[in-house]
Amino acid sequence: MDLTRWERFGVDLPERWRRWMDFNADPEGWLRVEELHEDGTLVIRAELPGVDPDKDVDVSVSDGMLHISAKRQEREEHKGKGTYRSEFRYGAFSRDLALPSGVDKAAVKAAYKDGILEVRVPWASEPEGASTKVPVARS
C-alpha cells in the first residue's frame, strides 16, 4: 500500500504556493526569524508582538541548537451602552535553529524590544592563517 500526501482541498499545489497559503503550517506555530552576521556575531531576530518577555518567552541553547519558544494570550473586552464585544488571540510559537560549532553557551544574550526578540551569539573565530581549500568541480 502506497502512502500519499493529504492535500487539504484535494489540490496538489506547488511548494511555493503551499508555503504562501500556509497549508502545511506547523501545528505548534511557526516563528518567523531573520539571521544575519554583524561584527563577528550571529544575530537572530524573531517577531513576537504582544508577548510578555518575562513570562511568555523561553530561549535556551543545547546540543548545538538555539531553542526559542513563546506563547501569546491576549484578550480585549469592549463594553458600551447596550453592546459588548470580546476579542482574543491565543497561540504558541517555537523555532529551533542550528548554531555554528564552538559557541559558548554563556555568551549568548537575548533582548526584547518593540515586539522583536533579538538573540546575539558571538561567532567562534578561527585562528589567523587557518584556511580551508575548497575544490571547484567542473560541470
N, C-alpha and C positions, 0 to 999 in steps of 0.2 A: 504494500500500500504506500503510495507516494503522499508526502505531506505537501500541502500548498499553503501559500501565504494568504491569510484572510484579508480582504480589502473591504473597508467599511461600506462603501457604496457599490461594490462589485465592479469597480473600475480600476484597471491597472495603470496608475499614473506614473510618469517619470519621477525619479527620485527628487529632483529639484522642486517639482510641483508638490510632492508629498510633504517635503520639509516646509515649503512656503505655506501650505494649508494646515501644517502641523498634525497630519493624520497619524503619524507614528510617534507622537509625543510620549516622553517618558511618563508613566502614570504617577510617579512620585513628584514630578515637576522638574523642569529644566531651568537651570540657572544660566543666564547669558553672561559671558565674560569676554574680556579682551586681555591679551597678553602682549607685553612689549618689553624691550630691553632698554634700560636707562642708566647710564653711568655705572656699569658693572652690576646692575641689579635687575632681577626679573620682577616686573610689576604686573600684578593681576588685578583688574578692576571688575567688580560684579555689580549689576543693577539690583538693588534691594530697597526700593522705595516702600515706605510705610511699615518698617520693622523697627523694633527697639533693639539696638545692637547689644545692650547689656543682658537681655534675657532671651532674645529670639534668634541670635546668630551664634554658630559654633564653627570655629576654624581650628583645624588640627593638622599635624604632619605625622605620617607614619608610613613605613615601607616605601619610601621614595615618592609618596603621593601627598598632595595637598587636598584636604577634605574641607569643603565649605558646605554648610547646611544652614537653612533658615526657615522660619515659619512666620506667617502673617495672619493676624487675627484683627480685622478692622470691623467696626460696627458703628453706624451712624443712625440716629433717630431724629426725625423732624416732626415736631408736634405743632399744630396750628389750630385755629378755630375750626373745629369740626373735621380736621384732617389728621392723618397720621401716616408717616412713611418711614420704613426701616430699610436700610441698605447694609449689606455685609459682604466681606471678601475674606475667605479663608484659604490657606494653601501652604504647602511645604515645598521647598526647593532644595536641590542639592547638586553638587558637582564635584568630581574627583579629577585632579589634574596631575599629570606626571611632572616631577621636578627633576632638574639636572642632578647628576651624581655629585656627591660630596657636599651637599647642602648641610649647613649647620642649623639644626632644628631650633636652637636657642636664639639664633639671629633673625628668624622670621618675625616680621612685625605686621600688624593689621590695624587699620584705622577706618572709621566710618564717618562720612560727612555728606550731607545733602542727598541721601539715598544711594550713595555709592560706597561699597566696601572696597578698600584698597589694601592688598596684601603685597608686601615687599620682601623679596627673597634675595639676599646677597648672592651674587654669582660666584661660584668657585673659580678662582683664577688659576690658569695653568702656569707652570714655571716658565720664565722667559727663555726663549730659544726652543721651546718644545713645539714641534710641529708634526703634522701627520700628512704624508704624501697621499693624495687621492688620485688613483689611476683614472684615466679618461678612456672609455671604451668607444670604439667606432661602431656606428650602427649601419 
